[in-house]
Amino acid sequence: MRTSLWADFKRYVLYSGNTLNHLAAINAGIYLLFVIFYVFISLFGIDARAFEGKWLYEWLSFPVQPASFITKPWTIITYQFIHDCPAPWHLLGNMLIFLFAGRIFREYLGDKKLFAVYLLGGMAGAVFFTIGYQVFPAFALFRTGPILFGASASIVAIFTAITTLLPEYTVFLIVIGPVRLIYIWLVFMLLYIIGLAGENAGGNLAHIGGAAMGFAYIKILKNGTDIGAWITKIQDWVRNIFKKKPNLKVSYYSEAPSPKRKSAPKINRVSQEEVDTILDKIARSGYDSLSQPEKETLLRASKEN
């Protein structure tokens, strides 16, 4: 049976209920818009790089100067969704890591927490970026020009969060074979630290900020507090605004009382205390130590979240 590209997009992205797919699609869609714009103005002999830098990136990227951020507060969110163009490597590299870590995160903690950590990690990355350039003398000559863009800090936060939760989680890498998640994470962190002395020092500051947020999020969550709950509430509020309300016709009539039917048993929601207990057990002994009922409880909790 043949299906159109648009039908597949609606099935696997728009109506999938999968936040990982939604965020990846937003990043890819914005990149494509930038590329189309880049090509269009290039065909008319306009310096695309200069035009992008002046209008697009300047208004959507996060500025290094706190005073500039005050005049463009939206950039702490928008910078998390734009990537360098026309070369696709920045986007592709980020999305590969995002899909790798995001699938594991989503399996254990659900879609709403994935979205919250994505935004919180990006915000933390922006804060580290700004503070780093103001504090370290090595950046004294560059405290006015640099801008920050890309989903890297958000993705590192998600990667760090799931590594903090499941350090012994094992994945199979081509050529290398089975490797624990903690070792992959350590390699990335070492590269980010080394990169502080390179050309992309600002980006690596943001990566470290995202990692700090991912670590803190899980540690605080284990103590019973979800620091991303406010993001989830806003997300639910926005969804309710755009949710289609069914057109109901109300008719008033009387009818003979029908025999009482047994109501279906109520399924109790998984409490945060139950989830915290299971997460603590995973942290101590790994996922394989869970009993089947505990695995089912965790799966149900991820769907509720």
C-alpha positions in Angstrom: 0.0 0.0 0.0 1.5 3.3 -1.1 1.5 6.3 1.3 2.4 9.9 0.6 5.4 11.6 2.2 3.0 14.0 4.0 1.0 11.0 5.3 4.1 9.5 6.7 5.2 12.8 8.3 1.8 13.1 10.0 1.9 9.5 11.2 5.5 9.4 12.5 5.9 13.0 13.6 2.8 15.2 14.0 0.4 12.6 15.5 3.0 10.3 17.0 2.9 11.7 20.5 6.7 11.3 20.5 8.4 14.4 21.8 11.8 13.1 20.6 10.4 13.1 17.0 8.8 16.5 17.5 12.0 18.2 18.7 14.1 16.6 16.0 11.6 17.7 13.3 11.5 21.2 14.6 15.3 21.4 14.5 15.4 19.9 11.0 12.5 22.1 9.7 14.2 25.3 10.9 17.5 24.3 9.3 15.7 23.6 6.0 14.1 27.1 6.1 17.5 28.7 6.7 19.0 26.7 3.8 16.2 27.7 1.4 16.6 31.3 2.4 20.4 31.0 2.1 20.2 29.6 -1.5 17.5 32.1 -2.5 19.4 35.2 -1.7 22.7 33.8 -2.9 21.1 33.4 -6.4 20.6 37.1 -6.5 24.2 37.9 -5.7 23.6 38.9 -2.1 26.3 37.9 0.5 24.2 35.3 2.3 26.6 34.9 5.2 26.6 38.6 6.0 22.8 38.8 5.6 22.3 35.8 7.9 24.7 37.1 10.5 23.0 40.5 10.6 19.4 39.4 10.6 18.7 35.7 11.3 21.4 34.6 13.7 21.7 38.0 15.4 18.0 37.9 16.4 17.7 34.2 17.2 21.1 33.3 18.7 22.0 33.8 22.3 24.3 36.9 22.8 27.4 36.8 25.1 26.6 40.1 26.7 24.0 40.2 29.4 22.8 43.6 28.3 22.1 42.3 24.9 20.1 39.4 26.3 17.9 41.8 28.2 16.7 43.3 24.9 16.3 39.9 23.3 15.1 37.5 26.1 13.6 35.0 23.6 17.0 34.0 22.5 17.5 31.7 25.5 14.9 29.5 23.9 15.3 30.1 20.1 19.0 29.5 20.0 18.4 25.9 21.0 16.7 25.2 17.7 19.0 26.8 15.0 22.1 25.3 13.5 24.9 26.5 11.2 24.1 26.4 7.4 24.4 25.5 4.6 26.7 22.7 5.8 24.5 20.0 7.5 27.2 18.5 9.8 26.3 20.6 12.8 22.7 19.5 12.6 23.4 15.9 11.7 26.0 15.5 14.5 23.6 16.9 17.1 20.6 14.9 15.9 22.5 11.5 15.9 23.4 12.0 19.6 19.9 13.3 20.4 18.2 10.3 18.9 20.6 7.9 20.6 20.3 9.4 24.1 16.7 10.6 23.7 15.3 7.2 23.0 16.8 5.8 26.2 15.6 8.9 28.2 12.1 8.6 26.8 11.9 4.9 27.6 12.6 5.5 31.3 11.3 9.0 32.1 8.7 9.8 29.4 8.0 12.6 26.9 7.2 15.4 29.2 10.4 15.2 31.2 12.4 14.9 27.9 11.0 18.2 26.7 11.6 19.9 30.1 15.3 18.7 30.3 15.8 19.8 26.7 14.8 23.4 27.5 16.4 23.5 31.0 19.7 22.1 29.5 19.7 24.8 26.8 19.1 27.5 29.4 21.9 26.3 31.6 24.2 26.1 28.6 23.4 29.8 27.8 24.1 30.8 31.4 27.5 29.0 31.5 28.4 30.5 28.1 27.8 34.0 29.4 29.4 33.6 32.8 32.4 31.9 31.3 33.1 34.8 28.9 32.8 37.3 31.7 34.9 35.5 34.2 37.9 33.9 32.5 40.6 36.3 31.4 41.3 34.2 28.3 38.0 35.4 26.8 38.6 39.1 27.6 39.1 40.1 23.9 35.9 38.3 22.9 33.3 39.6 25.3 31.3 41.5 22.7 31.1 39.4 19.6 30.4 35.7 20.1 26.9 34.3 19.8 25.6 30.9 20.8 23.4 28.7 18.7 22.6 25.0 18.3 20.9 22.2 20.3 24.2 20.8 21.8 23.7 22.0 25.4 20.1 20.7 25.4 21.2 17.3 24.0 24.2 17.0 26.4 21.7 17.6 29.3 19.6 14.7 28.1 22.6 12.5 27.6 24.0 13.4 31.1 20.6 12.9 32.7 20.1 9.4 31.4 23.8 8.5 32.2 23.3 9.8 35.8 20.2 7.6 36.1 21.6 4.5 34.3 25.4 4.6 34.3 25.7 0.8 33.8 23.3 0.8 30.8 25.1 -1.0 28.0 24.9 -0.2 24.3 26.5 -1.9 21.3 28.8 0.2 19.2 30.0 -0.8 15.8 33.6 -2.1 15.8 34.0 -1.5 19.6 31.1 -3.7 20.8 29.2 -3.4 24.1 30.1 -0.3 26.1 28.6 1.1 29.2 26.9 4.5 28.9 29.1 6.1 31.5 32.2 5.5 29.4 30.7 7.1 26.3 29.7 10.1 28.4 33.2 10.4 29.9 34.7 10.5 26.4 32.4 13.3 25.3 33.0 15.3 28.5 36.8 15.0 28.1 36.5 16.4 24.5 34.4 19.3 25.8 37.0 20.2 28.4 39.8 20.0 25.9 37.7 22.1 23.6 37.7 25.0 26.1 41.1 25.9 24.7 40.0 25.7 21.1 38.0 27.7 18.6 34.7 26.6 19.9 35.3 27.5 23.5 31.9 29.1 23.9 30.1 26.1 22.6 32.0 23.8 25.0 31.2 26.1 27.9 27.5 25.6 26.9 28.0 21.8 26.7 29.4 21.7 30.3 26.5 23.8 31.4 24.0 21.4 29.9 25.8 18.5 31.5 25.6 20.2 34.9 21.8 20.7 34.4 21.3 17.0 33.4 23.1 15.8 36.4 21.3 18.1 38.8 17.9 17.3 37.3 18.2 13.6 38.1 19.7 14.0 41.5 16.9 16.4 42.5 14.3 14.2 40.9 15.4 11.3 43.0 14.7 13.4 46.1 11.1 13.8 45.0 11.3 17.2 43.2 10.8 17.7 39.5 12.5 21.1 38.7 11.0 21.0 35.2 7.4 20.7 36.4 6.7 24.3 35.5 7.7 23.7 31.9 5.4 20.7 31.8 2.5 22.8 33.2 3.1 25.4 30.5 3.3 22.7 27.9 -0.1 21.2 29.0 -1.7 24.6 29.1 -0.6 25.3 25.5 -1.8 21.9 24.4 -5.2 22.4 26.0 -5.6 25.7 24.1 -5.1 24.0 20.7 -6.9 20.8 21.5 -9.9 20.3 19.4 -13.1 20.3 21.4 -15.8 17.9 20.1 -19.1 19.4 19.1 -21.7 17.9 21.4 -25.4 18.1 21.0 -27.3 17.8 24.3 -30.8 16.3 24.3 -33.0 16.1 27.3 -35.3 13.1 27.5 -36.3 10.6 30.1 -35.9 6.9 29.8 -36.6 3.8 31.9 -33.8 3.1 34.4 -31.4 0.5 33.0 -30.0 -2.2 35.1 -26.8 -1.2 36.9 -23.6 -2.4 35.2 -20.4 -3.2 36.9 -18.0 -0.3 36.3 -14.6 -1.1 34.9 -11.9 -1.2 37.6 -10.1 2.1 38.1 -6.4 2.0 37.3 -4.5 4.0 39.8 -1.8 6.4 38.6 1.8 5.5 39.6 2.9 7.7 42.4 6.2 9.7 42.4 7.3 7.7 45.4 7.0 4.4 43.6 8.9 5.8 40.6 11.7 7.2 42.9 12.0 3.8 44.6 12.4 2.1 41.3 14.9 4.7 40.1 17.0 4.3 43.2 17.1 0.5 42.6 18.2 1.0 39.0 21.0 3.4 40.2 22.2 0.8 42.7 21.8 -2.5 40.8 21.0 -1.7 37.2 17.8 -2.1 35.2 18.1 -5.9 35.1 17.7 -6.1 38.8 14.0 -5.0 38.5 11.2 -7.5 38.9 8.7 -7.8 36.1 6.0 -5.8 38.1 8.6 -3.0 38.7 9.4 -2.9 35.0 5.7 -2.6 34.2 5.2 0.1 36.8 8.1 2.1 35.3 6.7 1.7 31.8 3.3 2.8 32.9 4.8 5.9 34.7 6.6 6.9 31.5 3.4 6.8 29.5 1.6 8.8 32.2 4.4 11.4 32.0 
